[in-house]
Amino acid sequence: MGVPEKTAERMSMAERHEYLRSRFSRRTLIRGGAVTLGTVTGGAFVPGAAPLAAAAPPAPARRPAEHVDGALAAPFGRHLAWGDDPRTEITVSWQVPVAVERPFIRIGAHPTDLSRRIDAEVRALHTPAGVGASGDHTQYYVHARLTRLRPGQTYYYGVGHRGFDPAEPHLLGTLGTFTTAPAHKAPFTFTAFGDEGVGYHGLANNALILGQNPAFHLHAGDIAYGDPAGAGKTTDTGFDSRTWDQFLHQTESVAKQIPWMPAYGNHDMEAWYSPNGYGGQDARWSLPGNGPDAENLPGVYSFVYGNTAVISLDANDISYEIPANLGISGGTQTRWLEAQLKKFRAARDVDFVVVFFHHCAYCTSTAHASEGGVRHEWVPLFEKYTVDLVINGHNHQYERTDVIKGDTVAKKLPIGGTAYPETEGVVYVTAGAAGRGLYAFTAPDTYEGHEHETESVASFVNLKDGKKPETVAWSRVRYLDYSFLRVDVTPAPRGRHTTLTVSGIAETGERIDHFTVARRAK
């Protein structure tokens, strides 16, 4: 996005945002149209509630083209996200290629019995020419929040606008479905990966994920790579907002029926839109709003599905390696995390706690390896509250640790083994091989059917003052090819062991790892 490298090295995300905004003159803004993030309601542009800091005075907003025939503008890029309670709340989101009038959603228990029109919200995101490679581009993201749904119910829905009604017979093929979480504990599957981007491998992994029939999917950050630099301190000349159009089209086959729950990584900070880098994400996603600071940390939230609590964190807040947003929460996120862990461990109906975020706590990749900020801030809490599974991205490969406690191996966990977090420690999985170019290991691959045990692996950890070499013994499974994670949750009667069966699945469909996490059901 055009910040000189030497200048950007000294900048936080907020400073980069201010620099980019001040660089564009009023003349540029008039030529490119209004530069803001806002809401389109009923065909009129309304400025957003959170004005963008240090922007030059915008030109009058370009009015939607009133002559556009809505029948010629089909919705695309549908994606779902849970609300605060997956049993009764979900948000349906999508894109339209132009500023359509009166967007809406219909919903029902049968495809031929859909509801009346329910109004939807449009968030317009404009990127002017000169900001990266985007050209002059306005994206229209539409969101419909549904509440008071029935637990365990499958719903059909259709999205539309004036001139495009999904209830019309010739458009019934555009309908999607979703199923709310059950009211009681029941077996279910979820999937996870990170670092997808746009391309063949991401598309192939999506097809395999759809075949797992998961209840939801976790994306551990670095979602579309609209900003390919991702360091928060180098030039972002390759930034292209249109990459998101391609990404949401690519994932629609899965995300239109399976809630797609992202955490934000370093490539998801886009300095143009807001001081924290997340203004673009605020336009594209509607995530649970129960985090500690929705304005600064929109990707931090939690939800409970069945007997499993899931917590999404923003590791940009504590990253020593990529410090563009380091300290943005002022410690609020870590305090919230501890409160959530304490609450879920005391909850009568929650057996498992799964945490996912971008930067790795433990990984031996030659690219990013381990993040010291995570080890310092969050790992002690994971151990204190016996978190059952930690899922990361950032490093583009699959790696799984032994059971770790106090930075050392508490128990070796071979492929097919079982971990008991209540008494032993925490297992960490790097599932960052969703689609972007692969990284490398310093030690040979070792995975199911091709095991090559290595006593120690040379690696490093990112600290405040730079990289610190370390030799580790906890790297149990390493697989350098495209893959994703499948987790099968099996509840059990009170007092017996309920289980998470965790499997690494290659893009070929081959299983590359599996292990079990077990604890006594409440």
Disulfide bonds with the S-S distance in Angstrom:
none
